[in-house]
Amino acid sequence: MNTTYNSLWDALEKTPVMVEDMKMRSRLMMEIRERIENRQYPPTEAARHLGMTQPRLDDLMTGKINQFTLDDLVVSAVRAG
């Protein structure tokens, strides 16, 4: 029997709360990345602007979602404008 999911997160996560957490983190990460790319910040300036280290920015830019909490991403999104 084939199961149909509304999103990848619905298929991967165990609870509705975890699904929503991952969806929100994913959206925030994409938005932050887009803002950094649109402003064409050099990586060191982007990291400084977001209040994080260069390796941490690299994790964000490459989508390492499990390295960030929702709170971390909210703070970064505010700093990103």
C-alpha positions as CSV (number, residue, x, y, z in Angstrom):
1,M,0.0,0.0,0.0
2,N,1.3,3.4,-1.0
3,T,1.1,6.3,1.5
4,T,0.8,9.8,0.3
5,Y,2.2,12.7,2.3
6,N,1.7,16.4,2.0
7,S,5.3,17.2,2.4
8,L,8.7,15.5,2.9
9,W,8.5,16.5,6.6
10,D,5.2,14.7,7.0
11,A,6.9,11.5,5.8
12,L,10.1,11.9,8.0
13,E,8.9,13.3,11.3
14,K,7.0,11.4,13.9
15,T,4.6,14.0,15.3
16,P,2.6,17.0,13.9
17,V,4.6,19.3,16.2
18,M,7.9,18.0,14.8
19,V,6.6,18.3,11.3
20,E,5.7,22.0,11.8
21,D,9.0,22.7,13.5
22,M,10.9,21.4,10.5
23,K,8.7,23.2,8.0
24,M,9.3,26.5,9.9
25,R,13.0,25.9,10.2
26,S,13.2,25.1,6.5
27,R,11.3,28.2,5.4
28,L,13.4,30.4,7.6
29,M,16.7,28.9,6.4
30,M,15.6,29.5,2.8
31,E,14.6,33.1,3.5
32,I,17.8,33.9,5.3
33,R,19.9,32.4,2.5
34,E,17.9,34.3,-0.1
35,R,18.4,37.6,1.7
36,I,22.1,37.0,2.0
37,E,22.5,36.1,-1.6
38,N,20.3,39.0,-2.8
39,R,22.4,41.5,-0.9
40,Q,25.6,39.8,-2.2
41,Y,27.3,40.0,1.2
42,P,30.8,38.5,1.3
43,P,30.7,35.5,3.6
44,T,32.7,37.1,6.4
45,E,30.4,40.2,6.4
46,A,27.3,38.0,6.3
47,A,28.5,36.0,9.2
48,R,29.3,39.1,11.2
49,H,25.9,40.7,10.3
50,L,24.1,37.6,11.5
51,G,26.2,37.3,14.7
52,M,27.7,33.9,13.9
53,T,30.9,32.3,12.9
54,Q,31.9,31.6,9.3
55,P,31.6,27.8,9.8
56,R,28.1,28.3,11.3
57,L,27.1,30.5,8.3
58,D,28.4,27.7,6.0
59,D,26.1,25.3,7.8
60,L,23.1,27.6,7.3
61,M,23.9,28.3,3.6
62,T,24.3,24.6,2.8
63,G,21.0,23.7,4.5
64,K,22.2,21.7,7.5
65,I,18.9,22.1,9.2
66,N,19.6,19.9,12.2
67,Q,22.4,22.3,13.2
68,F,19.8,25.0,14.0
69,T,16.9,25.4,16.4
70,L,13.9,27.4,15.5
71,D,15.0,30.0,18.0
72,D,18.4,30.3,16.3
73,L,16.8,30.9,13.0
74,V,14.3,33.4,14.3
75,V,17.2,35.5,15.7
76,S,19.1,35.2,12.4
77,A,16.0,36.1,10.4
78,V,15.6,39.3,12.4
79,R,19.2,40.2,11.9
80,A,18.9,39.4,8.2
81,G,16.1,41.9,8.0
